[in-house]
C-alpha cells in the first residue's frame, strides 16, 4: 500500500492508538494488519513519514507531553514500528 491511502490525520490517530496500546493502555486495539500496512507505507515515503511525525509531535506539544515522552514516541515510531513491523 502507498502512504496516500491515509490522510495525515488518520495516520496520526492510528499511531496514537498503537502507542497507547503498546504502553499498556486500555480501550484501544488497533488492527495489526492496518498498522503494518501504514508502517510499510511510511517506510516507503519518507516525506509522508516526516509530515506525519511533525503533525503528531504538534499534537503532543498541544497536549503538553514533556520532551522526554515525545522522544520516546519518536523512538517507538522509528525503531519499534517502522524498524520492527515494516522490515518483518
WOLIN-V650609 format. One record per pair of residues at least 12 apart in sequence whose C-alpha atoms are under 8 Angstrom apart, sorted by the first residue. I is the first residue (numbers start at 1). J is the second residue. D is the distance in Angstrom with one decimal. If there is no record, write none. Layout:
{{I | J | D} {I | J | D}}
//
This chain:
{{1 | 37 | 6.3} {1 | 38 | 7.8} {1 | 40 | 7.5} {1 | 41 | 5.9} {2 | 41 | 4.9} {2 | 42 | 8.0} {2 | 44 | 7.7} {2 | 45 | 7.9} {3 | 38 | 7.0} {3 | 41 | 4.6} {3 | 42 | 5.9} {3 | 44 | 7.8} {3 | 45 | 6.6} {3 | 48 | 6.8} {6 | 38 | 7.9} {8 | 48 | 8.0} {8 | 51 | 7.3} {8 | 52 | 5.5} {8 | 55 | 7.6} {9 | 52 | 7.9} {11 | 38 | 7.3} {11 | 52 | 6.8} {12 | 52 | 6.3} {12 | 53 | 7.9} {12 | 55 | 7.3} {12 | 56 | 5.6} {14 | 30 | 7.0} {14 | 35 | 7.3} {15 | 35 | 8.0} {15 | 77 | 8.0} {17 | 29 | 7.3} {17 | 30 | 6.4} {18 | 30 | 5.9} {18 | 35 | 7.8} {19 | 73 | 7.5} {19 | 76 | 7.6} {36 | 81 | 8.0} {36 | 85 | 5.8} {36 | 86 | 6.3} {37 | 86 | 7.9} {39 | 81 | 6.3} {39 | 82 | 5.3} {39 | 85 | 6.6} {39 | 86 | 5.3} {40 | 82 | 7.1} {40 | 85 | 7.6} {40 | 86 | 4.7} {40 | 87 | 7.8} {42 | 82 | 7.6} {43 | 82 | 6.3} {43 | 86 | 6.9} {53 | 74 | 7.7} {57 | 70 | 6.9}}
//
